[in-house]
Amino acid sequence: MIPELEPDEFVSFLSDLWDARGWETSVRERADETHFVIGKRGDGKRGVIYVFPTTTATVTERHLKQFVGFCRKRGIDVAVVATQGAFAEGARRIAGQRSVHLLDRSALANTVEEGGFEDVLGAYTETSGLEAAVERLEALGVPVPDALVERLAGVGAVADSVRGRFGGGQGDDGTADAGGGGSNDSSGDGTGAADAGRLGALSSHLGGLSARSVPAVVLPLVLVVAFVLGATVGPAVGLGGLLASGGDGGTDVSAVSTAGANASVDVRWNAKTTESLTVNGTTYDAPANQTFLLVRMNVTNRDAEPTQFGQSALVVDVAGDRYGHQPLDGVTGFPSAGLYEPGESREVWTVFAIPSDGTSATLLADGQTGVRFVHDPTLTPEATVASAGG
C-alpha cells in the first residue's frame, strides 16, 4: 500500500503516473473538491481519472453511475476512479459491470511495482514533503525564513542517516538493505543482545521517518514564526473553513490548471452565479437569458520576474462554447492591468455572462501556461472596489 499523501499531492501523483505511462494530462478541480485527471494519448484515446483525494472519502454507487454517464456522453475510452478512502460495495459492482477501473492505495502500490514507477511515487514520499509545505505556506503569504528551512531539512537528512545505520538490512519490504548491509554486525563486547533489542526498537521507530515526515514537525514551528511575524495562516492549516463561500446558484463550476506544483502563477478561487451585481452602490443586471458568473481570486506570482495575469487570459467554457469576461461600466476587479511583481499576491475578481440554463462551467487560462487553479471555499465571491484608485 502506498503511503497516505496530502490530497493535492495524491492528485498530482496520479497525473504524473499517467504522464509516465504515455498520457498527456491536465487536472480539473471540481467544486466538491474531487478532481478529474484528463488524459489524451497519441493514438487518439481519451481517459479520465475521477479522483476522491482524501482518506475519509467513500465512493458510492451514485458516484459511479454519474461518472459512467459522464464518460458515455463525452466518448471516454478509459474510465478510472481513484481514492485514498474506500469504495462502497455498490460502487464496486457498478465498476465491474461497466469496465471502470478502481484504484485505492493498495491497487496503486501494485501499479507502481508492476510498472516500475517507484521514481514517480518517490517524488512524493521522499523529499517533496518539506518543499511542498514551505511552498504552500509561502503561497499563502506566510513568511518562512531560509535559515529555518535549512535546519529542518537537516533534521530529515539526519533521520535518514540514522535509519540507514541502524536499520541495516532488516526492512521487511526488501528496500532497507540497499546500502550493502555490511554495518549491522555485532561488536562482540558483551552488549550485543541488549543493544540489538534497543537498536531494533529504534529501527522500528525510525522506519516510518523520511524527509516527507518532517512537515509534521515543521508546521508547528512555522506557525510560531508566522504568529510572531503577524502572518495569517488559517487557510494553510485548514482553519479557514468557517468563512462562507457563497452559493453556486445551481451551476457546477470547475477550473483547469496548466501546471502543477511548479506553477509560476497560483490562483486560489471561488465562484458563484447571480442575476445581478452591486458594486459600490451601482447595480449591474445580467443580459437577457444569461446569468453572471462572478469569480474571486487570490493570485500569487511565484516567478522571479514580473508577470501579466489579466482578465483577457481568462475564459469560461460552457457546453463547448467559450466566453470572455464581461466588462462593467466604470468598474474593474483587475487593477494595474493584472501586472504582478515577483512574489506579489493580490485578490482580484472578474465576471462572465454565461447562458442561464447552463449546468456546468469551466474556468480556463486561455493560451497561458504555468497557471495552477486551486478551489478555495474560504474566499467569498464578491465584487468590491476599495477606492476610486484601487
C-alpha positions, 0 to 999 in steps of 0.5 A: 500500500502506498503511503497516505499523501496530502490530497493535492499531492495524491492528485498530482501523483496520479497525473504524473503516473499517467504522464509516465505511462504515455498520457498527456494530462491536465487536472480539473478541480471540481467544486466538491473538491474531487478532481478529474485527471484528463488524459489524451494519448497519441493514438487518439484515446481519451481517459479520465481519472475521477479522483476522491483525494482524501482518506475519509472519502467513500465512493458510492454507487451514485458516484459511479453511475454519474461518472459512467454517464459522464464518460458515455456522453463525452466518448471516454475510452478509459474510465478510472476512479481513484481514492485514498478512502474506500469504495462502497460495495455498490460502487464496486459492482457498478465498476465491474459491470461497466469496465471502470477501473478502481484504484485505492492505495493498495491497487496503486502500490501494485501499479507502481511495482508492476510498472516500475514507477517507484521514481514517480511515487518517490517524488512524493514520499521522499523529499517533496514533503518539506518543499511542498509545505514551505511552498504552500505556506509561502503561497499563502503569504506566510513568511518562512525564513531560509535559515529555518528551512535549512535546519529542518531539512537537516533534521530529515537528512539526519533521520535518514542517516540514522535509519540507514545505520541502524536499520541495516538490512532488516526492512521487511519490504526488501528496500532497507538493505540497499546500502550493502548491509555490511554495518549491522554486525555485532561488536562482540563486547558483551552488549550485543543482545541488549543493544540489538533489542534497543537498536531494533526498537529504534529501527522500528521507530525510525522506519516510518521517518523520511524527509516527507515526515518532517512537515509534521514537525515543521508546521508547528514551528512555522506557525510560531514564526508566522504568529510572531511575524503577524502572518495569517495562516488559517487557510494553510492549516485548514482553519479557514473553513468557517468563512462562507463561500457563497452559493453556486446558484445551481451551476457546477463550476470547475477550473483547469490548471496548466501546471502543477506544483511548479506553477509560476502563477497560483490562483486560489478561487471561488465562484458563484452565479447571480442575476445581478451585481452591486458594486459600490452602490451601482447595480449591474443586471445580467443580459437577457437569458444569461446569468453572471458568473462572478469569480474571486481570486487570490493570485500569487506570482511565484516567478522571479520576474514580473508577470501579466495575469489579466482578465483577457487570459481568462475564459469560461467554457460552457457546453463547448462554447467559450466566453470572455469576461464581461466588462462593467461600466466604470468598474474593474476587479483587475487593477494595474492591468493584472501586472504582478511583481515577483512574489506579489499576491493580490485578490482580484475578481472578474465576471462572465455572462454565461447562458442561464440554463447552463449546468456546468462551467469551466474556468480556463487560462486561455493560451497561458501556461504555468497557471495552477487553479486551486478551489478555495471555499474560504474566499467569498465571491464578491465584487468590491472596489476599495477606492476610486484608485484601487 
